[in-house]
Structure formats: structure tokens, C-alpha cells
Amino acid sequence: MPSFHGRVGPTSLREVIDKMKHRLSGWKASALSKAGRVTMISSTTVLSVSVCKEMEKICRDFLWHGNSSDKKLHLVNWVTVTKPKHMGGLGIHCMRHMNQALMGKLAWRALHSCDELWAKFFGASMNWRAVCFGLELLRKRISHNVVSGNEILFWTDSWLSIGPLIEFALVYASHLSLSNKIRNYWIEGVGWNWDVLRKVLPQNILSFLQPLTLSNGVEDADGVIWSKNSSGRYSVKSGYEARGTQQVRMFMWEIAHGKIMCNIERKKKGFTNFDGCGLCSSAPKMIFHVLRDCPLAMRLWNQLGAEQIENNFFRTNDVFRWLASNL
């Protein structure tokens, strides 16, 4: 890995790309089967976003035609190839997602070492953008470990399972002291300052605070926990897997908004002349037919006992209601 001074751009990482090309074009690589190529691609290093795209192109070409100069058809799209094996993919890492998982590791270390020299250096350098890229991954998947309450913001940090308390405030945000820490609403030897809290939060929200107590130790520090790992510590593997679940959420979001590219939508856009189902050749291939009403899909749902769990599983035609009642 080269050392850099100043701004890092795509040309700065040309050496990394050249090394990758050299590694995948060696005589040993040329003798590999497709299975061997998958293993070799999975061991490559990933870096910045712009470089990831070029590296993925190298990996795609290597997977389907090895070192041959003859272009061969890529039989399966790259999105499918990079899915986990249990989802029908080859388990090859998506370069951008792995890059973010690696940056998440750096961001995790920065969160726990904010007073160390290297963290301060990163905060004052252009490389801070890379740490922020990792923080995007961490932000919605970390929870606060409340100990003393001296370091966590009471209103805007998500330290309870219900999310930031400012979303439930009975008064306008301008009337709240948003810089207050959790400790500001705790009375030593007494507990929570209920007289103040009852004026700004509803009773059902206050019930989440009742079982919590704060430590009186001066050195007891609050911390953060990575929710995707039983140990509470971040790892690149759990970060990559958590990044993958974002694709599932995106798919559910597309379903809710009726934006799945089924055949009837493809015909509207001129991509095909056939708007029926390729499996049963009967009804137009609409969202509910794809997900539920196709005889093959219905057979699978029945085997899973879907109607026994939800009476209206096969009856409702409201996508939002169907998703909400079955997720």
C-alpha cells in the first residue's frame, strides 16, 4: 500500500490497480477454473469508491473469461454474483460495500480513540471523508451503552430502543436544551428528575426510563455497542453483512412504492412485448402476482403456513397493509 501526502485521487491508487491486474493475469491465475477464480477474486484488496468500480470490472472480466483476450458473455449479472451463497450468489464481495465495511472499522476505532493523536490527525485531514463514509454504516446500527450519562445527549442521541427522545417531546425543540446530557436529568441519591421530565415527555415514553439507573462513578464512561455482533464489537465481516441487509430493505421499499420491474412495467417501458408471467403464463405479471398470487409462489407460501399466521395474507390487495402485517 503506497504512502500518500496530500489529497488522494484515482490516479494516486493506479499502483494498486496495476498490482491487482498483475496478480490476476499471472500464469497461475490462467490455469484456474471458475471456482478457483471466485476464490482469488474474493481475496483481493478494496479501496476508494472510484477505484472499486475499475477493480470490479477487472474481477468481472477475470471471472468469465480468465486471461483470455476473447470476450465472453457474462452469464450472470454482477449484483447476483456478489450475493451471499445462501441467496443464490457466489459470495464474492461487492467492492463498494466491502470498502464501506473497512471504513466502518476505521470509524469504529475513531469513536473509541477520539483523544488519540491518529484520530485527531484524521479529523483535521482530507481523509476524514473516508471515516464519514464508514460512519454512515455505523450510525443506524450502533446503540449507546449508558453508564454514567455524562457523554450521551439526552434528546438527540438514540440511546433508547424507541429512538431519539426529541421525536416524542411535548414542547418545541427551541424550548429544549438540546445540549443537555442524560446526567442533567438525574438527581444524585434520588434518581430521575420526574418533575421536569413529566413536563416535556409523555408518560408512556417515561416508562422506558424507569428501569434505568446511572452510575455515580466519576470514571465510569458511556460507550457504544455494535448491534450486529453478539460481542457488541464491530468487525469487518459483520459490517459487510449488515451492509447487505440494506439491499433487502431497499427491495421492500421498492415493493411498498410499487416500483418492482415486473413484466407489466417492462412492457410499459418498451423492454418487452410480453406482460404475462413466465412461470404460469396466465395473469399479467404484476407485483402481487410475482410475490404472492402466482401458483408457484402460492404453493411456497402455503408450505410455510402463511395463511395460518395471517388470515388476510391472500386476500388483501393493499401493498402497504400486506407488508406491515407480515413483516
Salt bridges, closest charged atoms under 4 A:
GLU15 OE2 - LYS19 NZ 3.43
GLU54 OE2 - ARG14 NH1 3.02
ASP61 OD2 - LYS57 NZ 3.11
ASP61 OD1 - HIS65 NE2 3.83
ASP61 OD1 - HIS74 NE2 3.55
GLU188 OE2 - ARG183 NH2 2.29
GLU265 OE2 - LYS268 NZ 3.57
ASP275 OD2 - LYS267 NZ 3.98
ASP293 OD1 - ARG292 NE 2.70
GLU307 OE2 - ARG315 NH1 3.57
